[in-house]
Amino acid sequence: MTPFTVRLAGAVLTALLCAPTSAFAQVEVRMWTLLSGGDGARMAELVEKFNASQREARVVSTTLKWGEPFYTKLITSSVVGAGPDIATVHLSRMTNLAGGGVLRPIAPGELAEAGLKPVDFYPRQWQKSQHAGRTYAIPLDLHPLVLYYNKQLVGRAGLLDAGGQLKPIQGIDALTDAFRAVRQATGRPGMTMESNQSSYAVWRVWLSMLAQRNAPLIQNGRFAYGAAGVDSLARISDWFAKGYAQAGLNYQASTSQFMGGNAGFMINGVWEVPEMVRATQRGTLGFEYGIVPLPRMYGNDSVWADSHAFALPINEGRPMSPQKLHAVMRFIAFVSKHSLTWAEGGHVLAYRPVAESPAALALMPNRLYADVARSVIYAPDAWYMGAAGPLEAMASKYLPAALSSQLTPAQALRMFETEAALLLRKRAPRY
């Protein structure tokens, strides 16, 4: 061997010995997500930033169709050991997923090793991430219903104060009067929300009303909302029957109606904030808008919300290695600590050190509804509840019919109860 080759071999050996182990054993983390549109883009950005921030792990994300197709695939794949390493889920599905044996619990020590603590998260969201005394998810956000308003149309109805902000609306009669006033003053719908068959908005507004009236949805395995439930649905249906809102609009049509300047108010989730911001920046919106929490219609400020969260599928028969678990928890911690990017999607953050930072508190238009976090309510804990769950699907089948006057509110709820009663009696599945 020549002196040159000896020196070359020595240099190569030195480089190999000095190279970090991760260069040879980078851990790949497979993530499934139901996030699309703006949320999908923001999560992809966070994944890209995490991958670029270190060399030990690489997250590979796959987007599946939102709703029941996502949850069906997550459940079936996890129980046969073919699921992802991490998934984004809704906290409203926690009883179904954790109770059904789909998710792996996260131990306190695993959380601590990632630099996360339960007190870092808002109590309501942290509580919702628990099942049977164990942690099954790490909350990312909460996304409640809010009330958007068109300042031009609402102003013509005399509903703005001297500063150009919406005057306080309190009580179901006051809210209905506001919708009527816009209709009378402008000739355009006072309010819009999705209202076609299979839409979810009426269910979410109705649950908010029940909570504001302290009327339970279900008690002791039976529907318990009684007359309060029928009256609440009747008040929603009146908005459509009296011409204050247009019945039969799907989600896209209702949001387009508002963004086209053809409705004074819109009841929708905070997930539409990015579209409002984008249209304003491009100069295509055509009006100035505002946002307030869903008004107090009855006795308190309760409002429906759900939350995205990270969870670890159990993957039966394929336990996660310590190296992979470390990488997964490191990614969750990274997203939590860099979640200001996520807040730009309109979401209220669940991770308090970022949510309460000056940058997050100053973020517009989020700060207009930031206080809603203390008033959110989730669907009750049950295996059949939650986002795209079977009870919500049944509600979306019957409740919208009351908005188009195809059924009376009492008829719609009676048909809903009749079909859903089978679910309430069914034993919770263990997958």
N, C-alpha and C positions, 0 to 999 in steps of 0.2 A: 504493500500500500504506500503510495507516495505521500510526502508531507502535506500536499494540498488536499488529498482525499481524506487524510486523517483529520485535518482542520475542519473540512466540510462536514464530516461525520459528527465531529464533536459539536459543531454549531447546531446541527439538526437536532442532536440529542438534547442539548441545552434548551433549545426552543421548545421541544416537546415536554421536557420536565417542567419548564416555567409556565407553559400554557395552562390556563384555568381548566379544571376538570369539566366545566360546563360546555367547553368547546367540543367535547366528545360525547356528552350525555345530556344534551338539551332536552328538557321535558316538554312534550307536546300536550297541551290541554285542549280537549275538544269541548266546545260550548254550543248548546242549542239555544236559540232565542226566538221569541215570537214578535220581536220588535221590527217594524218596517217603517217606511217613510222617513220622516225627520228623526224619530227615535232610533231607527235602525242606523241611520247615518252617524248619529252622535255616539252610539255604542261602538260602531266600527272605528270611529276616531279614537275612543278611549282604548280599544284593543290595540290599535296601531301605536299609540303612545306608550302603552305598557310594554309591548314587544320591543320597542326601540329603547326603553329605559334600562334594560338589562339583557343578559345573554343566557340566563339559566333556564328560562321557560318561554314558550311561545304558545299563545292562545290562537286557536283556529276556530272561527265562528261560522255557524250555519244557521240561516234564517228559515224557519218553517212557517206555514200558514197560521195566522192568528186564530185563537179560539179552540173549539173542540178538536179539530184535526191535530193541533199541536199537543194538547193534553193526552189525547188517545195514543199518539205515537210515543210520547214521553213515558206513559204508564206501561205500555206493552213492551217497550224496549228495555226499560229499567228492570222489570221483574224477570227478564230472561238474560240479564247481564250484558245487553247490547246498547245501553244508553250512553249519553255523553258523560263527561266528567263534571260538568257544571251546566245549569240551565237557568234562564230567567223565567220566573213564575209570578203569579199574582198571589198576594197574601190571602185574598179571599178564598183561595183553593187549598189552604193549608190543612184544614181538617180532612179533606178528601185525599190529599197527596201524602201527608205525614201519617194520618190514621190508616191509610190504605197500604202502607208499607212500601211506598214508592221512593221515599227520600231517606237519606242517611242523616242521623243527628250530628250536630256540630258540638263537640265537647268544649267546656269552658277553657281548657288548656290550649286547644287548637285556636280558639278565638284570640286568646291572650298572646300566643306566639306570633300571630299576624299583626299585633299591635292594636287590636280592637277591643272595646269594652262595651257591655250592655248600656252603660250610662251615656255612651257616645250617641245613642239613638233616641228619638222621641219615644216616650213610654207607650203610647198607643200602638205605634208600629212595631215596637219590640215585643209587646204583648201578643200581637197578632202573629208574630213569627214563631211563637211557642206552641207546642202540642204535648200534652201529658207531661208537663214539667221539663221538657227538653227543647233546645233550640234547633229548628229545622231550616231556617232561612236567615239571610242577612238583608234587611230592608234597604232599598235604594231610594224610594221616593214615596209620595202620595199624590194622587191626581184626582181632585174633587170636581164636582160640578160647580160652575160659576155662572154669573150672569154678565154677558157681554152687552154693550149698548152703543148705538150709533148716535153720537152727540148731535148731529145735524137734525135727525128725525125726532129724537127725544127732546131736544131743545125747542123745536116747534110746538111740542105738546106741553111746554112749560114745566118740564121735569128736571131742569138743571138749576143749580144754585148760581150765585154771582161769580163763582170761580170756575164755572163750566163743568162742575162735577155733578153726578147724579144725586138728587136730593134723597135723603133716607126713605126707604120703603120698608114698612113694617106691617105685617098682617096680610092674610090671603086676599082680603078685599082691596087693600092698597095696591098689591101687585096686579090684581086683575084690573083695577082702575087705571094703572099705568099703561097696560096693554091697550085698553080701550081708548085712552087719551091719544096715544100715537095713531091708532087707526082713524079716529075722528079728525085729528089735526092734519094728517098727511095722506089719508086714503090708502096707505100701505099697511101690511100686517103689523100688528103691534109686537108680535113675538114669533120666533120660529124655533123649531127643534125637530129632530127626526120623528116621524109619526107613522111610517108605513108598517105593514105587517112584518113581524120579526125584528122590529127595532127595539133597542134597549132603553132609550131615554125616558119613556114614561115609567118604566119599572124603577129607574134610579130616582126620578123626581118623587114618585109615590113612596118609596122607602124613606126618602128624606122627610116627607110630610108625616109619615107614621111616627118617625123618631121625634119630630118636633111636637107631636101630640102625645108622646109617651105611650103610644099604642104598640104593643108587641106584634110582630108578624106571626110568630109561632110560639106556642107555649105548651109544654107537656105533650109534644108530638101532634098538636092540632093547630090549625090556623086560629089566631086569636085577635085579629085586628077589628073585627066586628063592624059596627056602624061607622067608626072613624075611617076605616079603609074604604068603604063604599062612598062616603062623603068626600074623601080626599080625591079619589079617582073622578068623581063627578065634578069637582072644582077644576081639575085639569081638562076634562072633556068640554067644559063650558067655554074655555078659551077658544076651542075650535068651533063649537056649535054656534057661538055668537060672532064668528068671523074675525076674531082677533088674531087667529093663526090659521094657516092653511094645512088641512089634513092630507095625509097620504104621501108626504115628502120623504124620500129616503135620506140617508145621511149626507150624501154629496149634494143633493138638491137643497136641503135645508141650510147647509153651510154656505152654499153658493148664493142663496137668497139673501143671507145677511151680508156677506162680503160684497155682493153686488149693490148694496145700499137699498135693499127692498124690504127690510124689516127693522123695527126699532130696537128690539132686544133679541138675544139668542141665548137659550139655555143649552150649555154644552160643557165639555170637560176642558181643563186647562191645556190639554194636548193640542188645541187649535191655536194657542198663542203664537207658535212659530210662524204659522201662515199669516196671522195678522201683522206680525212684525215684518215679515218679508215683503208683504204687499205694501206696507207703509213705506219701507225703505226704497222700494222700486217706484213708488208714486202711482201704483195701480189701484189702491184701495178706494180712493175717491171721497173719503170722509175720515174724521177723527173718531176714534173709538175709546171706550173706557171699559173697565172690568170691576165688578164688585162680587163679594161672596154671595151665594144664593141667599136671598133675603129670609129673615125670620117670618114665616107665614103663620106660625102658631106659638107654642110656648117656649121654644128655645131655638138655638142657631144650628141645630144638627143638619148635616149635609152628607149625602152619599159620597164615598170615595173608595178607591182601591189603591193598591201599592204594587209596584214591581219590586222583585227581590231576587237575590241569588240563592239557589239551592243546589244540593249535591244529590243526584240520583243514587240509589243504593246499589244498583247493578248487581243483582243477586248472583253469587258465585264468582264474582270478579272484584274482590276488595281492592280499594285504592291503595297504592303504595305510599309510604311516607313521603317520598320525593314528590309524587304527584300531588298529594294533599297539601304539602308546603307550597307548591306552585299555585294551586287553586286558591288557597287562602291569601297568598301574596297578591294575586290578581284582584280579589274582592277588596282587599285593603287599599290597593292602588286606586281602584275606581271610586271607592268611598271618599278617599282623601283628595281626589281630583274631580269631584262630582259637580263643581261649578259649571263645567261643560254640560252636564245633564240638566242643570237648572235652566239653561238657555232654551230647553224644550218646553218651558212652561211649568215643569214639575216643581212641587215643593219638596225640598230635599229631606231625607230621613236622618242623614249623618250630621249631627248637631255642630261639630267644630267647623264645618263648611257652611251649613245652613245659617249659622249665627255670625258668620264672618262679615266684615264691612262690605266686601265685594258682593256677597249674596244678598245682603239686606238692601243694597242700593240698586239691585238689578230690576230693570223695568221691562214689562209691566208687572212682574211677579210680586213686587212689594204692594201692589194694589189689593192683593188677596192673601198676603202672607199669613194673616191672623186666622185664616180658615183652618189651619192645622189643629187648633185646639177644639174644633167643633165637628171633626169628621166622624162618621159612623161607617162601619162595614156591614155587609150582609151578615146575618147571624151565622154562628159556627155550626155547620152541619155538612155531611159528606156531599149532599146534593146542591149546596149553595156555591156561590162564587162566579167569577168571570167565565162566561160561556158554559156554566154548569147546567145540569138538567132542569132545575127549577126556574132559573132565569130564562132558559129557552122556552119553557111552557108559558111563562108570563108574557114573553114577547109574541107568543102565538095568539093570546086572547086580549090583553090589555089595550093594544093599539086599536082594536075594533071599537072600543068605546070612544075613541077620539074621532072616528069617522062616522059615528052614529049607527054603525052596523049592529052594535049591541048596546044596551044600556050598561052603565057601570055595574049595576047589580048582576046583570046577566053575564057580563065578561068575567067578573070575579067568581061567580058560581061555577062557570065552566072551567075556569082555571083551577079552582079548588077541587072539583070533581076529578080532574085528571091528575093533579099533583098529590092528592091524598094517597095514592099508591106509593109514591116516593117516600112520603113521611112515615109510612108503615114498614118500609123495606129496611132490612138490616144493612148497616154500613158495610160496603165491600172491603175485603182484604185481598188485594190483587196478587 
